[in-house]
Amino acid sequence: MISDATALSDAIRAGRQSATGALEASLARAELWRGIGAVCDSRPALGREGAAAFDGLPSGDARRSAPFGGVPTLAKDLGGPFRGLPVRAGSRLFAAGGEGEDSDLASRFRAAGLVPFGLTTSPEFGLSLASEPAAGPACRNPLDPALSPGGSSGGAAAAVAAGIVAIAHATDAGGSIRVPAAACGLVGLKPGRGSVPAGPGFGNHLGGIASELAVCRSVRDCAALLAACTGDARGPFPPVAPARVPERPLRIGLLTETGADHPTAPERAQAVEAAARSLEAQGHRLVPLNWPALAPVAAASDRVFLAIVAANLAELAASLGLDLGAAEPMTQAVAARGQALSGAELWAALNEGVLVSRDLWRLFDGFDLLLAPMLTTAPRRLGWLPTDHRDVERHFAAMAGFAPLATLANVSGFPALTLPYGADAAGLPLPLQLIAPMGAEALLLIIAARLEAEGRWQHRHALAGFDA
């Protein structure tokens, strides 16, 4: 049986476990794994209150049938807030941050039955694909504590991989759901633009490149959470109508190499090739691609991502009156870059983002789904991406070298998903990335479920509170 949030919810619904019991198991597991730095702010009283409220529901109450009824979860220390959990964005600048109210997405997490009890570690302002904020704690990968779990949702991925929780809230503006999920052997979906609500605070959408959802232990959890969170979003981007899943065999665009500047390690390329051959055996047709076909839109996406992130940080600092002198050097440098951007330069970057989406749509005229590497190498060692310097170009180039196609889905608005497809000689995950056109999340989930069903990856750590 799969050890995931769906299974835990089933156990709670059947009376084999209680929400309170599951919450206490999560708290105990979080304490056991304190050393990996996944949880930056634990609020046991908040979790116990939520779990007790669920356990106290009358037997016939419809809320007991929620897809994740009574299942513990964690929110990310970045993105839409959860009531009772003060978001600090991994920064000392918000040491006394307010607790706020639920975002629209947080309300939907609660309506799905999830019980939040803490925050997961994020790098300062999400500016890194590692999760080692100077404010602490530095987050480690539970598959190997010498390695990074990625970022910026590194704490979320570490918590789920360690079995502290089965689902953890995550955000993705430049790969921040998919990279940590890939590093920790999890499923991570970046929903398409407009698919998931971000109100009432729209600023975290970063001009449309950011999405929020979660990192999960299974495709079915991901699908159920997406279903619980989509629809009737209150801006700022209109929801895209779900695309019809083709009834014919799919055309799978296959990319196994990512160029000489950031080559994909052979075992990772081989995992992508193996997944492609599996899909081909199911009757789908492969459309081989080479890196030059994707390189221009990937490079443009990286440029647009940096411009938007820098301008956003500069505006945020100014609007909140933040003293960036107390921020990390990389944060200061990115904000300074944003302050130096002229209106014309920012407008040009936004226009380039529109052209990225157009050009990617044109590529998709030749195939229905893109299958490609997620990471070029195994998870990097702790400290691989320091933020104690001001070389913005070097920092962002290093991130692009680790995940060359990460920003493409963000800037284009296309949905993208990563999942593990086997393990390397060290037992670390071999992740795939699937990218689909706007509105085609269902297609991603269908294909991901078929690949997951082959059982090439097994979670190393059991899920806390799971009682089959």
Secondary structure, DSSP 8 states (H G I E B T S, - for coil): ---SHHHHHHHHHTTSS-HHHHHHHHHHHHHHTGGG--EEEE-HHHHHHHHHHHHTS-TT-GGGGSTTTT-EEEEESSSS-BTTB---TT-GGGTT-------HHHHHHHHTT-EEEEEE---GGG--SS---TTS----BTTBTTB---SSSHHHHHHHHTTS-SEEEEEESSSTTHHHHHHHT-EEEE--TTSS---S-GGGGGGGT-EEEEEESSHHHHHHHHHHH-SS--SSS---------SS--EEEE-----TTS---HHHHHHHHHHHHHHHHTT-EEEE--HHHHHHHHHHHHHHHHHHHHHHHHHHHHHHT--GGGS-HHHHHHHHHHHH--HHHHHHHHHHHHHHHHHHHHHGGG-SEEEEES-SSS--BTTSS--SS--HHHHHHHHHHHSTTHHHHHHH---EEEEEEEE-TTS-EEEEEEE--TT-HHHHHHHHHHHHTT-----SS--TT---
